[in-house]
């Protein structure tokens, strides 16, 4: 009875943590995930619940750009799941995918690619090639390939991701918005401005509708649009986009996105003869980046990590 009550509490605490993370309330989510981890810890005992708590806390740290804290938790969760569930279990694939994202943001691209491909193979074998979980690994593998300059291969993967996710969970889902954002970033690198704006605008509309105006992902796209408009010689639209991003970021704690937005906006201000206004933004951006660098600066491509 005591164990059953403990697991009931663990499920509730874990669910609360997931809900808070999805809302972008990261400090509150961390408290819930830490409480769930404490509930799952047993002397000399490994359980699926403990592996899940380790995974969820690691995912949160990666969200915050704290990969030095995320990596050992992911490694521990992966090893535990392999021992408890076997090497071809879906939760093992989730841990492989999550650890791959940490390696990608650290620039360890060969390791990231290997883990992404292993995760995709497990999910495909268990669920079939058109299952949404398989597309999670494709999406993240595309980010690895983009980082290596393999733009054509990355684009082909993202098109596959969109085809799968538009069927399930659906054309207006947050997952589709993430893939659209990633494809827009790729098309920007490939010099296709008409496609870039269309994709960013669609991603923005979906995230505003599904996540709300105050979510960090909305700020991410506003920042990306601002940077794109600035590169196209459209300073008024760029400034409007940066201001909208900063307005969101006043309430949504996303330090990596905030640092990027401040830095990008300060460049625009200097280019338009407003150096005095740019100075404070540059200082704050440097301070944020110095703090993030101690943990590993998060990338701005939208990746997907599995929380349970």
Rosetta blueprint (number, residue, H / E / L):
1 X L
2 X H
3 X H
4 X H
5 X H
6 X H
7 X H
8 X H
9 X H
10 X H
11 X H
12 X H
13 X H
14 X H
15 X H
16 X H
17 X H
18 X H
19 X H
20 X H
21 X H
22 X H
23 X L
24 X L
25 X L
26 X H
27 X H
28 X H
29 X H
30 X H
31 X H
32 X H
33 X H
34 X H
35 X H
36 X H
37 X H
38 X H
39 X H
40 X H
41 X L
42 X E
43 X L
44 X L
45 X E
46 X L
47 X L
48 X H
49 X H
50 X H
51 X H
52 X H
53 X H
54 X H
55 X H
56 X H
57 X H
58 X H
59 X H
60 X H
61 X H
62 X H
63 X H
64 X L
65 X L
66 X L
67 X H
68 X H
69 X H
70 X H
71 X H
72 X H
73 X H
74 X H
75 X H
76 X H
77 X H
78 X H
79 X H
80 X H
81 X H
82 X H
83 X H
84 X H
85 X H
86 X L
87 X L
88 X L
89 X L
90 X H
91 X H
92 X H
93 X H
94 X H
95 X H
96 X H
97 X H
98 X H
99 X H
100 X H
101 X H
102 X H
103 X H
104 X H
105 X H
106 X L
107 X L
108 X L
109 X H
110 X H
111 X H
112 X H
113 X H
114 X H
115 X H
116 X H
117 X H
118 X H
119 X H
120 X H
121 X H
122 X H
123 X H
124 X H
125 X H
126 X H
127 X H
128 X L
129 X L
130 X L
131 X L
132 X H
133 X H
134 X H
135 X H
136 X H
137 X H
138 X H
139 X H
140 X H
141 X H
142 X H
143 X H
144 X H
145 X H
146 X H
147 X H
148 X L
149 X L
150 X L
151 X H
152 X H
153 X H
154 X H
155 X H
156 X H
157 X H
158 X H
159 X H
160 X H
161 X H
162 X H
163 X H
164 X H
165 X H
166 X H
167 X H
168 X H
169 X H
170 X H
171 X L
172 X L
173 X L
174 X H
175 X H
176 X H
177 X H
178 X H
179 X H
180 X H
181 X H
182 X H
183 X H
184 X H
185 X H
186 X H
187 X H
188 X H
189 X H
190 X L
191 X L
192 X L
193 X H
194 X H
195 X H
196 X H
197 X H
198 X H
199 X H
200 X H
201 X H
202 X H
203 X H
204 X H
205 X H
206 X H
207 X H
208 X H
209 X H
210 X H
211 X L
212 X L
213 X L
214 X L
215 X L
216 X H
217 X H
218 X H
219 X H
220 X H
221 X H
222 X H
223 X H
224 X H
225 X H
226 X H
227 X H
228 X H
229 X H
230 X H
231 X H
232 X L
233 X L
234 X L
235 X H
236 X H
237 X H
238 X H
239 X H
240 X H
241 X H
242 X H
243 X H
244 X H
245 X H
246 X H
247 X H
248 X H
249 X H
250 X L
251 X L
252 X L
253 X L
254 X L
255 X H
256 X H
257 X H
258 X H
259 X H
260 X H
261 X H
262 X H
263 X H
264 X H
265 X H
266 X H
267 X H
268 X H
269 X H
270 X H
271 X H
272 X L
273 X L
274 X L
275 X H
276 X H
277 X H
278 X H
279 X H
280 X H
281 X H
282 X H
283 X H
284 X H
285 X H
286 X H
287 X H
288 X H
289 X H
290 X H
291 X H
292 X H
293 X H
294 X L
295 X L
296 X L
297 X L
298 X L
299 X L
300 X L
301 X L
302 X L
303 X L
304 X L
305 X L
306 X L
307 X L
308 X L
